[in-house]
Amino acid sequence: MVVSASEGGKTRLQVIPHGFLVEVRAKVRRYQELRRVRARLGEIYRQMLRVMDEMEGMRREEMSVSGKKRSGGG
């Protein structure tokens, strides 16, 4: 098995000895899962920011409307 990795902007190939194949494959799977989970967390974070922005917009609208009622009623 050969794996490639980027080091200092250059792609390097490294031969994995047969005795380490099981361990390397397991680590590669874990790394790939980590990348998927990290991407999903980024999606969730962006969704949270959108919801928080919506809530802030509603709060500002509410304050704007309640401010008009007070100034117009007195």
RAPEKA-V432107 format. One record per residue. SS is DSSP state (h for helix, s for strand, l for the rest). D_FIRST is the distance of its C-alpha to the first C-alpha in Angstrom with 2 decimals. Layout:
# RAPEKA-V432107
((SS:D_FIRST) (SS:D_FIRST))
This chain:
# RAPEKA-V432107
((l:0.00) (s:3.78) (s:6.71) (s:10.23) (s:13.39) (s:16.98) (s:18.99) (l:22.59) (l:22.28) (s:19.61) (s:16.03) (s:13.74) (s:10.15) (s:8.46) (s:5.91) (l:5.39) (l:7.39) (h:7.56) (h:10.67) (h:9.55) (h:7.26) (h:10.66) (h:11.99) (h:9.47) (h:9.68) (h:13.39) (h:13.75) (h:12.27) (h:14.76) (h:17.47) (h:17.05) (h:17.30) (h:20.31) (h:21.81) (h:21.72) (h:23.42) (h:25.99) (h:26.70) (h:27.37) (h:29.64) (h:31.49) (h:32.15) (h:33.65) (h:35.81) (h:36.97) (h:38.06) (h:39.92) (h:41.65) (h:42.79) (h:44.21) (h:46.14) (h:47.43) (h:48.57) (h:50.37) (h:52.04) (h:53.17) (h:54.58) (h:56.50) (h:57.81) (h:59.07) (h:60.72) (h:62.36) (h:63.66) (h:64.92) (h:66.78) (h:68.25) (h:69.38) (h:71.22) (h:72.96) (h:74.25) (h:75.53) (h:77.11) (h:78.83) (l:80.81))
